Amino acid sequence: MSFANQSRRQFASDNYAGVCPEAWATMTEANAGHEVGYGDDTWTAKAANLIRDVFETKCEVFFVFNGTSANSLSLASLCQPYHSILCHELAHVETAECGAPEFFSNGSKVLLLGGANGKINPAEIDRAVHKRDDIHYPKPRVLSLTQATEVGTVYSLAEVRELAGVARRFGLRVHMDGARFANAIVALNVAPADLTWRAGVDVLCFGMTKNGIAVGEAVVFFDRELAREFDYRCKQGGQLASKMRFLSAPWVGMLKDGAWLRHAQHSNAMAKRLETGLRGIPSVQIAYPVESNGVFVRIPTAVEKRMHERGWKFYTGVVTPDESRLMCSWDTTAGDVDAFVQDLRELTGANS
């Protein structure tokens, strides 16, 4: 592979992208001199307050290293070991956490729900809750929503309200895995507060790594009582950073003037551009509605192999065996998109 291909921006994952300028600048600023450790620093306080401003409420905020720990520790705080967690069958907490939610909750079982386009069908909650009510069955306790979903779709505000309402009716807490929450916010053009606590969400795992920072996610408890002793969970789970300012300072850069929304808007726009280009190729099929920064497609196997040979990196089989995932990032350019589409058109014979 040529050096040009090694340095090329790719579509395999938005984790491939580097750190955006706003996050890098505040991390550099935080690196000037000494600061108090273990989260008692000024940067962590500033970042937490900015998150409270974003959500227009006095929420409890904790910074952890990654999304797996954010999801697993927050779900553990909502459950007892004899409880169960309801989520979509394609949800990240089921398919890509290596059993961490069960591990950190000391055995809470994850129960899977169906629904088209990666979104939970509300009737599935009723089915799961009423499937059994005997003492031999793990009692449903939490509904987990992925926003945006694992297939790039987005729950509308009405859908979140409906699902949270059903959950409340059955005494369930509501957890939101928001690894790409920013992409959902700009896609829907709604206030973050409206899509979370005002809609009935108890805790949000607020992701920013996929939107331009280096490392670190925020666990945001809107029901502050649920955050009781969560700091101890973080410490026991290896998530208390001694130099916490390097997790929290980039959030200041992202939130203080709206960079987190601008970057999400850009990556969403690049995904729409990619969708438009791919729809012009007869042998390529779009698998799901394109509503955030991901495009899922079915590409002929021989063509997929040749695209990889040309240096393009993307994953196939993330959701189903025959679907390829193409992710756009904060730094994806129109030129990147057009070059990918042009190579695909050439290899499929769409140009002939």
C-alpha positions in Angstrom: 0.0 0.0 0.0 1.3 3.4 -0.8 2.0 6.1 1.8 -0.9 8.1 0.2 -3.3 5.3 1.0 -1.9 4.9 4.6 -2.6 8.6 5.3 -5.9 8.7 3.5 -9.0 9.6 5.5 -11.1 6.4 5.8 -14.7 5.4 6.3 -14.1 2.4 8.5 -14.9 4.3 11.7 -15.2 7.8 13.1 -12.7 6.6 15.7 -10.1 6.7 12.9 -10.1 10.5 12.8 -7.6 12.5 14.8 -8.3 15.1 17.5 -10.2 18.2 16.3 -8.5 21.6 16.8 -10.9 22.9 19.5 -10.2 19.8 21.7 -6.5 19.9 21.1 -6.2 23.5 22.0 -7.8 23.2 25.4 -5.8 20.0 26.2 -2.7 22.0 25.4 -3.9 24.8 27.6 -4.6 22.3 30.4 -1.0 21.1 30.1 0.5 24.4 31.2 1.6 24.0 34.8 0.2 21.9 37.7 -3.4 21.2 38.5 -5.1 19.2 41.3 -5.5 15.5 40.5 -8.4 13.0 40.5 -11.0 15.3 39.2 -10.8 18.2 41.7 -9.2 20.5 39.1 -10.7 23.6 37.5 -11.0 22.1 34.0 -13.2 19.2 35.2 -15.4 21.7 37.1 -15.6 23.9 34.0 -16.5 21.0 31.7 -19.2 19.7 34.1 -20.7 23.1 34.3 -20.8 23.5 30.6 -22.6 20.1 30.3 -25.1 21.4 32.8 -25.6 24.5 30.7 -26.1 22.4 27.6 -28.8 20.3 29.3 -30.3 23.3 31.2 -30.4 21.4 34.5 -28.4 20.6 37.6 -27.3 17.1 36.6 -24.4 15.0 38.0 -21.5 14.6 35.6 -18.7 12.0 35.7 -15.9 11.6 33.2 -14.6 8.1 32.3 -12.2 6.8 29.8 -14.5 5.2 27.2 -18.0 4.2 26.2 -17.9 0.7 27.5 -17.2 1.9 31.0 -19.8 4.7 30.7 -22.5 2.3 29.7 -21.6 -0.5 32.0 -21.1 1.5 35.2 -24.2 3.6 34.6 -26.3 0.5 33.9 -24.9 -1.2 37.0 -26.0 1.9 39.1 -29.6 1.3 37.9 -29.8 -2.4 38.5 -29.5 -5.1 41.1 -27.8 -8.4 40.0 -31.3 -10.1 39.8 -32.6 -7.4 37.4 -32.5 -7.3 33.6 -31.7 -4.6 31.0 -33.9 -4.3 27.9 -32.3 -3.1 24.7 -32.5 -3.5 21.0 -31.0 -6.7 19.6 -28.4 -4.7 17.7 -27.6 -2.3 20.6 -23.9 -1.7 21.3 -24.4 -2.8 25.0 -25.3 -6.2 23.6 -23.1 -6.6 20.5 -19.9 -4.8 21.3 -19.3 -4.5 25.0 -17.9 -8.1 25.6 -20.4 -8.7 28.4 -19.2 -5.6 30.4 -22.8 -4.5 31.4 -23.4 -7.9 32.9 -20.0 -8.0 34.5 -20.1 -4.6 36.2 -23.7 -5.2 37.4 -22.7 -8.5 38.9 -24.9 -10.4 36.7 -27.9 -8.3 35.5 -29.1 -10.0 32.3 -29.5 -8.2 29.0 -32.8 -9.0 27.3 -33.1 -8.3 23.6 -36.0 -6.4 21.9 -36.9 -6.2 18.2 -37.7 -3.3 16.0 -37.1 -2.1 12.4 -34.0 0.1 11.5 -32.2 -0.5 14.8 -35.0 1.1 16.9 -37.0 -0.6 19.6 -40.7 -1.3 18.9 -42.6 -0.1 22.0 -44.7 -3.3 21.9 -41.5 -5.3 22.5 -41.2 -3.7 26.0 -44.6 -4.9 26.9 -43.8 -8.3 25.6 -40.6 -8.5 27.6 -42.1 -7.2 30.8 -45.1 -9.6 30.7 -43.2 -12.6 29.3 -42.9 -13.9 32.9 -43.4 -12.5 36.4 -42.1 -15.4 38.5 -39.1 -15.3 40.8 -37.1 -17.5 38.5 -36.9 -14.8 35.8 -34.7 -11.7 35.9 -37.0 -8.8 36.7 -36.9 -6.0 34.0 -35.5 -2.8 35.5 -33.9 -0.7 32.8 -34.7 0.3 29.2 -31.5 1.2 27.2 -31.8 3.3 24.1 -29.0 3.9 21.6 -29.1 7.4 20.1 -28.1 7.5 17.3 -28.6 3.7 16.7 -26.1 1.2 15.7 -27.3 1.4 12.1 -27.2 5.1 11.9 -30.9 5.9 12.4 -32.2 8.3 14.9 -35.0 8.1 17.4 -37.3 11.1 16.9 -38.3 13.2 19.9 -41.8 11.6 19.8 -40.3 8.1 19.7 -38.1 8.8 22.8 -41.0 10.2 24.7 -43.2 7.2 23.8 -40.6 4.6 24.8 -39.8 6.5 28.0 -43.5 6.6 28.7 -43.9 2.9 28.3 -40.8 2.3 30.4 -42.3 4.5 33.2 -45.6 2.6 33.1 -43.7 -0.6 33.9 -41.4 1.0 36.5 -38.3 0.9 34.3 -35.4 3.4 34.4 -34.3 4.8 31.1 -30.6 4.8 30.0 -29.4 6.4 26.8 -26.2 5.3 25.1 -25.2 8.5 23.3 -21.9 7.6 21.7 -23.2 9.7 18.7 -25.6 11.9 20.6 -24.3 15.0 18.9 -25.2 13.6 15.5 -28.7 12.8 16.7 -29.2 16.4 18.1 -28.2 18.1 14.9 -30.2 15.6 12.8 -33.3 16.4 14.8 -32.6 20.1 15.4 -33.9 19.8 19.0 -32.6 21.0 22.4 -30.4 18.4 24.2 -32.7 18.8 27.3 -35.8 17.9 25.2 -34.2 14.7 23.9 -33.1 13.5 27.3 -34.5 14.4 30.7 -37.5 16.3 29.5 -38.4 13.2 27.5 -37.9 10.8 30.5 -34.2 9.8 30.2 -32.6 9.2 33.6 -29.0 8.8 32.6 -27.1 9.6 29.4 -23.7 8.3 28.4 -22.6 11.4 26.4 -20.0 10.5 23.8 -17.5 12.9 22.3 -14.7 10.6 21.2 -16.4 9.9 17.9 -16.9 13.6 17.4 -13.4 14.9 17.7 -11.8 14.4 21.1 -9.0 12.0 21.9 -10.4 10.0 24.8 -13.1 10.2 27.4 -16.9 10.1 27.7 -19.3 11.8 30.2 -21.9 10.0 32.3 -24.7 12.4 33.0 -27.3 11.6 35.6 -30.5 13.7 35.3 -32.0 11.9 38.2 -29.3 12.9 40.7 -30.3 10.4 43.3 -29.2 7.6 41.0 -25.7 9.0 41.0 -25.3 8.2 44.7 -21.8 6.8 45.2 -21.2 6.6 41.4 -17.8 8.0 42.1 -16.9 4.9 44.0 -18.1 2.8 41.1 -15.7 4.7 38.8 -12.8 4.2 41.1 -13.4 0.5 41.6 -13.9 0.1 37.8 -10.5 1.8 37.0 -12.1 4.9 35.7 -10.9 7.6 38.1 -8.1 9.3 36.1 -5.4 10.7 38.2 -4.8 13.5 35.7 -8.5 14.0 35.0 -8.1 17.4 33.4 -6.8 15.6 30.3 -10.2 13.9 29.9 -12.3 16.9 30.8 -10.4 19.8 29.2 -11.2 18.8 25.6 -14.9 19.0 26.5 -14.4 22.7 27.3 -13.1 23.3 23.8 -16.0 21.4 22.3 -18.8 22.9 24.3 -17.9 26.5 24.9 -18.8 27.8 21.5 -20.7 24.9 19.8 -17.9 23.0 18.1 -19.5 19.7 19.1 -22.6 20.6 17.1 -20.6 22.0 14.1 -18.5 18.8 13.8 -21.6 16.6 14.1 -23.4 18.6 11.5 -20.5 18.3 9.1 -20.1 14.5 9.5 -23.9 14.1 9.0 -23.7 16.2 5.8 -20.8 14.1 4.5 -22.9 11.0 5.1 -25.8 12.4 3.1 -23.4 13.3 0.3 -22.1 9.7 0.4 -25.6 8.4 0.3 -26.4 10.5 -2.7 -23.4 9.3 -4.6 -24.0 5.6 -3.7 -27.7 5.8 -4.8 -26.4 6.4 -8.3 -24.7 3.0 -8.4 -27.3 0.3 -9.4 -25.4 -2.7 -7.8 -25.0 -1.0 -4.4 -28.0 -1.0 -2.0 -28.5 1.4 0.9 -29.6 -0.8 3.9 -31.1 1.8 6.3 -32.3 5.4 6.3 -29.2 7.7 6.5 -30.0 10.0 9.5 -26.6 10.5 11.2 -23.0 10.0 10.1 -23.2 6.4 9.0 -24.2 4.8 5.8 -24.8 1.0 5.6 -24.6 -0.5 2.2 -24.6 -3.9 0.4 -21.7 -4.0 -2.0 -21.0 -7.0 -4.3 -18.4 -9.1 -2.6 -15.9 -9.0 -5.5 -16.1 -5.2 -5.6 -15.7 -4.9 -1.9 -12.5 -6.9 -2.1 -11.2 -4.6 -4.9 -12.0 -1.5 -3.0 -9.9 -2.8 -0.1 -7.1 -3.5 -2.6 -7.3 0.2 -3.6 -6.6 1.2 -0.1 -10.1 1.9 1.2 -10.8 0.7 4.7 -14.3 -0.1 5.9 -16.0 -2.9 7.9 -18.4 -5.5 6.6 -20.5 -7.6 9.0 -20.7 -5.1 11.8 -24.5 -5.5 11.9 -25.3 -8.3 9.4 -22.9 -10.4 7.4 -23.6 -8.7 4.0 -23.7 -5.0 5.1 -20.7 -2.7 5.0 -20.6 0.3 7.3 -19.2 3.6 6.1 -18.7 6.2 8.8 -18.0 9.9 8.2 -16.0 11.9 10.6 -15.5 15.5 11.7 -12.7 15.8 9.2 -14.2 13.9 6.3 -14.1 16.1 3.1 -16.3 16.2 0.1 -13.2 15.1 -1.9 -12.9 12.0 0.3 -16.5 11.1 -0.4 -16.3 11.8 -4.1 -13.1 9.7 -4.5 -14.7 6.7 -2.7 -17.8 6.9 -4.8 -15.8 7.3 -8.0 -13.7 4.2 -7.3 -16.9 2.3 -6.5 -18.5 3.4 -9.7 -15.5 2.4 -11.7 -15.3 -1.1 -10.1 -19.0 -1.8 -10.4 -19.0 -0.7 -14.1 -21.5 2.1 -13.3 -19.3 4.5 -15.4 -19.6 2.4 -18.5 
